[in-house]
Amino acid sequence: MLGLLRRIDEDPDGVLFFADEGGVWQLGVDWRGLLPAYFRCLADESSPDVFVQRAKTANDDFVRIDRPWFIAAAARAARPAQRTALRRTFGVTTPR
């Protein structure tokens, strides 16, 4: 799903889209619901380095405001080794 959302942002003319302008922002995605669920799934299947890389990519691609909240959501979902890797990358000390 995140791949499709990235494609819409990268090439809005390459996807049939019924809106005045193309972009994920037009879809009304509930990022506060979607990304924490994504982080939980990611935590179950990823090494610490992959978890951090994918969490960072998701934040870079889709989060426009309130980045600290989403990084904290990733930290809450992370396993201990993943949380340590997040701390090295983002300076996260404790999950909110």
C-alpha positions in Angstrom: 0.0 0.0 0.0 2.8 2.5 0.8 4.3 1.7 -2.6 1.1 2.8 -4.3 0.9 6.0 -2.2 4.5 6.8 -3.1 3.7 6.2 -6.8 0.8 8.7 -6.6 3.2 11.3 -5.2 6.0 10.6 -7.6 3.9 10.3 -10.8 0.4 11.6 -10.3 -0.2 11.6 -14.1 0.6 7.8 -14.2 -2.3 6.8 -12.0 -6.0 7.3 -12.8 -7.1 9.8 -10.1 -10.3 11.7 -9.9 -9.2 15.0 -8.4 -8.1 18.5 -9.5 -4.5 17.8 -8.6 -2.7 14.5 -8.0 -1.1 13.7 -4.7 -1.5 11.5 -1.6 -2.7 14.5 0.4 -6.0 14.4 -1.6 -6.8 10.9 -0.3 -7.4 11.9 3.3 -5.2 9.2 4.7 -5.3 8.9 8.5 -1.6 8.9 9.0 -1.9 8.7 12.8 -3.8 5.4 12.4 -1.9 4.0 9.4 1.7 4.6 10.3 1.6 3.2 13.9 0.0 0.0 12.5 2.7 -0.1 9.8 5.4 0.3 12.4 4.0 -2.6 14.5 4.0 -4.9 11.5 7.4 -3.7 10.5 8.8 -4.4 14.0 7.6 -8.0 13.8 9.5 -8.7 10.6 12.6 -6.5 10.5 16.1 -6.3 11.8 16.9 -3.1 13.7 18.6 -1.5 10.7 15.8 -2.3 8.3 13.2 -1.1 10.8 15.0 2.3 11.2 15.5 2.7 7.5 11.9 1.9 6.6 10.5 4.0 9.5 12.6 6.9 8.4 11.6 6.5 4.7 7.9 6.4 5.7 8.3 9.5 7.8 10.3 11.3 5.0 7.7 10.3 2.4 4.4 10.9 4.2 4.8 12.9 7.4 4.5 16.6 6.7 3.9 17.8 10.3 4.4 16.5 13.8 7.4 14.3 13.0 8.3 13.8 16.7 4.9 12.1 17.3 5.5 9.7 14.4 9.0 8.9 15.5 7.7 8.2 19.0 5.0 5.9 17.5 7.8 4.0 15.8 9.7 3.8 19.1 6.5 2.5 20.8 6.2 -0.3 18.2 9.9 -1.2 18.2 11.5 -4.1 19.9 14.4 -3.2 22.2 17.2 -3.6 19.6 15.1 -1.6 17.1 14.5 1.1 19.7 18.3 1.3 20.3 18.8 1.8 16.6 16.1 4.5 16.5 17.9 6.2 19.4 21.1 6.3 17.4 19.4 7.7 14.3 16.8 10.1 15.8 17.9 10.6 19.3 14.7 9.0 20.7 15.2 8.3 24.4 11.8 7.1 25.6 8.6 6.3 23.8 5.7 8.7 24.4 
